Amino acid sequence: MDKIPLVEKFGYAFIQPTVSEILQPQKPDSLYDFKLKDADFPLDMLVCNVFIPGSVKTTGPDADEQKILDYALRVYERAQKLNIRLIVFGSGASRNIPEGFDKDVARKQFIAISKKLAALAAQYNIVLSLESQNKEECNFINTLEESILIAKEVDHPNFRVTVDIYHMMRENEPPSNILAGGKYIYHCDIGEKETRSAPGVKGDDFVPYFRAFQQIGYQGMIALECRFTDLETELPLAKETIIKQWELAKNQK
């Protein structure tokens, strides 16, 4: 959060902090006193990620629907007050299926709670956007393709899908899977494949992914969810790279 002036300096439109950083849902209301001041927040903050911590399980024998919903309620209430309209639902540690636990049962658990989370989100005008995570980080919902299938089963307008291009590349997913997502795709995170560096650092080609986004008429945000070593250099490079490659994608037939 202390780097916001740099993000603004290089012409970015929004920031995407974590739920725990801004909304602090594991604190009771009596201890939560976060207020946005316009002077301190010159950028939009319409989205948070890392929805549910690993200590709150959404699959396995310790999954407790009421505990999850109580946690989500606090997130949504505080998000609404700060005008945050999108929560990215990655939360790999929360949904990681315990060893020996039936995967089909875990999937049913996750879909059931996601339906309830989506219905609750709708009451606060918030969209929950499911993000796949590669096999190195989680053992469940590793691909965009799987995320889309989950969203179809949840079947709620407040439950959508985040395309994380880094995770897609780690799983060698084709950009065509974005086309299959159509109406479900709502948000985008980006980072380069090898070390999750910022766009432009290693020179990864995102053009095929951007072209797929353009083909579905994507109008959402692109968030830099990557690792930085030098913000002064990498923030302008990332922006320049994204704009250039987005334009290149437009020129492809």
C-alpha positions in Angstrom: 0.0 0.0 0.0 3.0 2.3 0.6 3.8 2.0 -3.1 0.6 3.6 -4.3 2.3 6.9 -5.3 4.5 4.9 -7.7 1.6 3.1 -9.2 -0.2 6.4 -9.8 3.0 8.0 -11.2 3.2 5.4 -14.0 -0.4 5.8 -15.0 -2.2 2.8 -13.6 -5.9 3.0 -13.0 -6.5 0.8 -9.9 -4.9 -1.2 -7.2 -5.8 -4.8 -6.1 -4.9 -5.4 -2.5 -5.7 -8.6 -0.6 -8.8 -9.1 1.5 -6.8 -9.6 4.7 -4.8 -6.4 4.1 -7.8 -4.1 3.5 -10.9 -5.8 4.9 -9.2 -7.7 7.8 -12.2 -10.1 8.1 -10.6 -12.0 11.0 -10.8 -8.9 13.2 -14.1 -8.2 14.9 -15.9 -5.0 14.1 -14.6 -3.5 17.4 -11.0 -3.8 16.2 -11.5 -2.9 12.5 -11.2 0.8 11.7 -9.9 1.0 8.2 -11.0 4.2 6.4 -10.2 5.3 2.9 -9.1 8.9 2.5 -9.2 10.3 -1.0 -5.9 12.0 -0.6 -4.2 8.7 0.3 -6.0 6.7 -2.4 -5.8 8.5 -5.7 -6.5 5.2 -7.6 -9.7 3.1 -7.8 -9.8 0.2 -5.4 -12.7 -1.9 -6.9 -11.2 -5.3 -6.4 -9.5 -7.4 -3.7 -7.9 -10.9 -4.0 -7.0 -13.8 -1.7 -10.6 -14.2 -0.5 -10.4 -17.0 2.1 -7.3 -17.9 4.2 -6.0 -21.4 4.5 -7.3 -21.6 8.1 -10.9 -21.6 6.7 -11.3 -24.8 4.7 -13.7 -25.0 1.8 -13.1 -28.7 1.1 -12.4 -31.7 3.3 -13.6 -32.9 6.7 -13.0 -29.5 8.3 -15.1 -27.5 5.9 -17.7 -25.7 7.9 -20.3 -23.9 5.8 -21.6 -21.6 8.6 -18.0 -20.6 9.4 -17.3 -19.8 5.8 -20.5 -17.8 5.4 -19.9 -15.9 8.6 -16.4 -15.0 7.3 -17.8 -14.0 3.9 -20.5 -11.9 5.4 -17.8 -9.8 7.2 -15.8 -9.5 3.9 -18.9 -8.4 1.9 -20.1 -5.9 4.5 -16.7 -4.2 4.7 -16.2 -4.4 0.9 -19.5 -2.7 0.2 -18.6 0.2 2.6 -15.4 0.7 0.6 -17.1 0.4 -2.8 -15.1 -2.8 -3.6 -17.2 -4.6 -6.2 -15.1 -7.6 -7.0 -13.5 -10.3 -4.9 -11.1 -12.7 -6.6 -11.6 -16.3 -5.3 -8.2 -18.0 -5.6 -7.6 -19.1 -2.0 -5.6 -22.3 -2.9 -4.8 -23.2 0.7 -8.4 -23.0 1.6 -9.7 -25.2 -1.2 -6.7 -27.6 -1.3 -8.1 -31.2 -1.0 -6.7 -33.0 2.0 -4.7 -36.2 1.2 -7.0 -39.2 1.1 -10.2 -37.2 0.9 -12.6 -38.1 -2.0 -12.1 -35.5 -4.8 -15.7 -35.9 -6.0 -17.0 -35.1 -2.5 -14.6 -32.1 -2.3 -15.9 -30.8 -5.6 -19.5 -31.1 -4.5 -18.6 -29.3 -1.2 -17.0 -26.5 -3.1 -19.8 -26.0 -5.5 -22.4 -26.1 -2.7 -20.6 -23.5 -0.7 -19.9 -21.4 -3.8 -23.6 -21.2 -4.6 -24.3 -19.9 -1.1 -21.3 -17.5 -1.3 -22.6 -16.1 -4.6 -26.1 -15.6 -3.3 -24.7 -13.8 -0.3 -22.4 -11.7 -2.6 -25.5 -10.6 -4.6 -27.0 -9.0 -1.5 -24.0 -6.7 -1.4 -23.7 -6.1 -5.1 -20.4 -7.9 -5.2 -19.1 -10.4 -7.8 -17.1 -13.4 -6.7 -14.6 -14.4 -9.4 -13.0 -17.9 -9.3 -9.3 -18.1 -10.1 -7.5 -21.3 -11.1 -4.1 -22.0 -9.6 -1.4 -24.2 -11.1 -0.6 -27.6 -9.6 2.5 -26.3 -7.8 0.2 -24.1 -5.6 -2.9 -26.2 -5.2 -4.4 -29.6 -6.1 -7.9 -28.5 -7.0 -9.1 -26.2 -9.9 -5.8 -26.0 -11.6 -7.0 -24.8 -15.0 -9.2 -22.1 -16.5 -11.2 -24.9 -18.1 -12.0 -26.3 -14.6 -12.9 -22.9 -13.3 -15.4 -22.4 -16.1 -17.0 -25.8 -15.4 -17.4 -24.9 -11.7 -18.9 -21.5 -12.7 -21.4 -23.2 -15.0 -22.5 -25.5 -12.1 -22.7 -22.7 -9.6 -24.9 -20.9 -12.2 -25.2 -17.6 -10.5 -24.7 -14.1 -12.1 -22.5 -13.0 -9.1 -20.1 -16.0 -9.5 -17.7 -15.5 -12.4 -14.2 -16.4 -13.5 -10.8 -14.7 -13.3 -8.3 -15.6 -16.0 -4.8 -15.7 -14.5 -2.5 -15.9 -17.5 0.4 -16.9 -15.4 -1.4 -19.9 -14.1 -2.6 -20.7 -17.6 0.9 -20.7 -18.9 2.2 -22.8 -16.1 -0.4 -25.4 -16.9 0.3 -25.0 -20.7 -3.4 -24.1 -21.3 -4.2 -22.8 -24.7 -5.6 -19.3 -25.2 -8.6 -20.9 -26.8 -9.9 -21.9 -23.4 -10.7 -18.2 -22.9 -13.0 -18.4 -25.8 -14.8 -21.3 -24.2 -15.4 -19.1 -21.1 -17.4 -16.5 -22.8 -19.9 -14.8 -20.5 -18.3 -16.3 -17.3 -14.9 -14.4 -17.7 -14.9 -11.2 -15.6 -11.4 -10.4 -14.6 -7.7 -10.9 -15.6 -4.5 -11.3 -13.6 -1.2 -11.4 -15.4 2.4 -12.4 -14.8 5.2 -14.1 -16.8 5.5 -17.8 -16.9 9.0 -18.6 -15.6 9.2 -16.6 -12.3 5.9 -14.7 -12.3 7.8 -11.6 -13.3 6.1 -8.4 -14.5 5.2 -8.3 -18.3 8.2 -7.3 -20.3 10.9 -8.5 -17.9 11.5 -11.9 -19.6 9.6 -11.0 -22.8 6.7 -13.4 -22.7 4.2 -13.2 -25.5 0.7 -12.5 -24.3 -0.7 -11.6 -27.7 -2.6 -14.9 -28.2 -4.3 -14.5 -24.8 -5.2 -10.9 -25.5 -6.6 -11.8 -28.9 -8.8 -14.4 -27.2 -10.0 -11.7 -24.7 -10.8 -9.4 -27.6 -12.8 -12.1 -29.3 -15.1 -12.5 -26.3 -15.5 -8.7 -26.1 -13.7 -8.5 -22.7 -14.2 -5.1 -21.1 -12.8 -5.8 -17.6 -9.5 -5.0 -15.8 -6.0 -6.4 -16.1 -4.2 -6.7 -12.8 -0.5 -7.1 -12.4 -0.4 -10.1 -10.0 3.4 -10.7 -10.3 6.7 -10.3 -8.5 8.6 -7.1 -8.7 12.3 -6.5 -8.1 12.5 -2.8 -9.2 9.1 -1.0 -9.3 10.6 2.1 -10.9 11.7 0.2 -13.9 9.2 -2.6 -14.1 5.9 -0.7 -13.6 6.3 1.4 -16.7 7.7 -1.6 -18.6 4.7 -3.7 -17.7 2.2 -1.1 -18.8 4.1 -0.4 -22.1 4.3 -4.2 -22.8 0.5 -4.8 -22.1 -0.6 -1.8 -24.3 1.8 -2.8 -27.1 0.8 -6.4 -27.1 -3.0 -5.6 -26.8 -2.6 -3.5 -29.9 -0.8 -6.2 -31.7 -3.6 -8.6 -30.8 -6.1 -6.2 -32.4 -4.2 -6.4 -35.7 -4.4 -10.2 -35.8 -7.2 -11.8 -37.8 
